[in-house]
């Protein structure tokens, strides 16, 4: 692992998790020590276990799902479903010899762009010791 390894963190976020009027930059944003890419979802319940695994398979160093709190979910159980699916995908990664730390989830609302970047930084810090996603080299 290189000392200059900068994890690429993909953040899948529920639009309801952002503060009113909040927005995130499109594309990849470079920060000190990592890169973050943002993808808004209509609801975190849309994410499936196979999607999470596919994102890792395609080379993302880490994926973080940012869901609204359960009480704020417009579909009532969307974030609960997402949490279950993230847990299942983490177990699959562990089973195949990759760290489940490459996937994570938080439930929050009223987030600013800076707070979302802090969430990305936390996930990047967790995966940095793991090094680059070995699936990236396989592409």
C-alpha positions as CSV (number, residue, x, y, z in Angstrom):
1,X,0.0,0.0,0.0
2,X,1.3,3.4,-0.9
3,X,1.5,6.3,1.6
4,X,-0.4,8.4,-1.0
5,X,-3.4,6.1,-1.4
6,X,-6.5,8.2,-1.6
7,X,-9.6,6.1,-1.3
8,X,-12.5,6.8,-3.7
9,X,-15.7,6.9,-1.7
10,X,-19.1,6.6,-3.4
11,X,-21.9,8.2,-1.4
12,X,-25.4,7.1,-2.3
13,X,-27.7,9.5,-0.5
14,X,-31.3,10.1,0.1
15,X,-32.3,13.6,-1.0
16,X,-34.3,13.9,2.3
17,X,-31.1,13.5,4.3
18,X,-29.9,16.9,3.1
19,X,-30.8,20.2,4.7
20,X,-33.6,22.1,3.0
21,X,-32.2,23.7,-0.2
22,X,-29.0,21.7,0.2
23,X,-27.2,20.3,-2.8
24,X,-24.1,18.3,-3.5
25,X,-21.6,18.7,-6.4
26,X,-22.0,16.4,-9.4
27,X,-19.1,14.2,-10.3
28,X,-16.1,13.5,-8.2
29,X,-14.9,16.0,-5.5
30,X,-11.3,15.8,-4.4
31,X,-10.6,16.4,-0.7
32,X,-7.5,16.1,1.4
33,X,-6.7,12.4,1.4
34,X,-9.7,11.0,-0.5
35,X,-12.1,11.5,-3.4
36,X,-15.9,11.5,-3.0
37,X,-18.5,10.9,-5.7
38,X,-22.2,11.6,-4.9
39,X,-25.3,9.9,-6.3
40,X,-28.7,11.0,-5.1
41,X,-31.4,8.3,-4.7
42,X,-35.1,9.0,-4.4
43,X,-35.1,6.7,-1.4
44,X,-32.4,4.5,0.3
45,X,-34.8,1.6,0.0
46,X,-34.0,1.6,-3.8
47,X,-30.5,0.2,-3.1
48,X,-30.2,-3.6,-3.4
49,X,-27.5,-5.9,-2.0
50,X,-26.5,-6.8,-5.6
51,X,-26.1,-3.1,-6.4
52,X,-23.7,-2.6,-3.5
53,X,-21.6,-5.6,-4.4
54,X,-21.5,-4.5,-8.0
55,X,-20.2,-1.1,-7.0
56,X,-17.3,-2.7,-5.1
57,X,-16.8,-5.1,-8.0
58,X,-16.5,-2.1,-10.3
59,X,-13.7,-0.7,-8.2
60,X,-15.1,1.7,-5.6
61,X,-12.8,1.6,-2.6
62,X,-15.8,2.3,-0.4
63,X,-19.5,2.9,-0.6
64,X,-21.5,4.8,2.0
65,X,-25.3,4.9,2.0
66,X,-26.6,8.1,3.6
67,X,-30.3,7.5,4.5
68,X,-32.8,9.6,6.3
69,X,-33.8,8.6,9.8
70,X,-36.5,6.0,10.0
71,X,-39.1,8.5,11.3
72,X,-38.4,10.8,8.4
73,X,-38.6,8.2,5.7
74,X,-41.4,9.0,3.3
75,X,-41.7,5.2,2.6
76,X,-41.7,4.4,6.4
77,X,-39.3,1.5,6.2
78,X,-37.0,2.6,3.4
79,X,-34.0,3.2,5.6
80,X,-34.6,0.1,7.6
81,X,-34.6,-2.0,4.4
82,X,-31.4,-0.2,3.2
83,X,-29.7,-1.0,6.6
84,X,-30.6,-4.7,6.3
85,X,-29.2,-4.8,2.7
86,X,-26.0,-3.0,3.6
87,X,-25.5,-5.5,6.4
88,X,-26.1,-8.4,4.1
89,X,-23.6,-7.0,1.5
90,X,-21.0,-6.5,4.2
91,X,-21.4,-10.1,5.2
92,X,-20.9,-11.2,1.6
93,X,-17.7,-9.1,1.3
94,X,-16.4,-10.7,4.5
95,X,-17.3,-14.2,3.2
96,X,-15.2,-13.6,0.0
97,X,-12.2,-12.3,1.9
98,X,-12.8,-8.6,1.5
99,X,-13.4,-6.3,4.4
100,X,-17.0,-5.3,5.2
101,X,-15.6,-1.9,6.1
102,X,-15.8,-1.1,2.4
103,X,-19.5,-0.6,2.9
104,X,-21.3,1.6,5.5
105,X,-24.5,3.4,6.2
106,X,-25.6,6.3,8.3
107,X,-29.1,7.6,9.0
108,X,-29.2,11.4,9.3
109,X,-31.2,14.4,8.2
110,X,-30.6,18.1,7.8
111,X,-27.1,17.5,6.5
112,X,-25.0,20.1,4.8
113,X,-22.5,19.5,2.0
114,X,-19.7,19.8,4.6
115,X,-21.3,17.2,6.8
116,X,-21.7,14.8,3.9
117,X,-18.0,15.3,3.2
118,X,-17.2,14.5,6.8
119,X,-19.1,11.2,6.4
120,X,-17.1,10.4,3.3
121,X,-13.9,11.3,5.2
122,X,-14.8,8.9,8.0
123,X,-15.4,6.0,5.5
124,X,-12.1,6.9,3.7
125,X,-10.3,6.8,7.0
126,X,-11.7,3.3,7.7
127,X,-10.7,1.8,4.4
128,X,-7.3,3.6,4.0
129,X,-5.5,0.8,5.9
130,X,-7.1,-1.8,3.6
131,X,-5.5,-0.2,0.6
132,X,-6.9,0.0,-2.9
133,X,-9.9,-2.2,-3.8
134,X,-8.3,-5.4,-5.2
135,X,-11.2,-5.5,-7.7
136,X,-9.9,-2.3,-9.4
137,X,-6.8,-4.1,-10.6
138,X,-9.0,-6.9,-12.0
139,X,-10.9,-4.6,-14.3
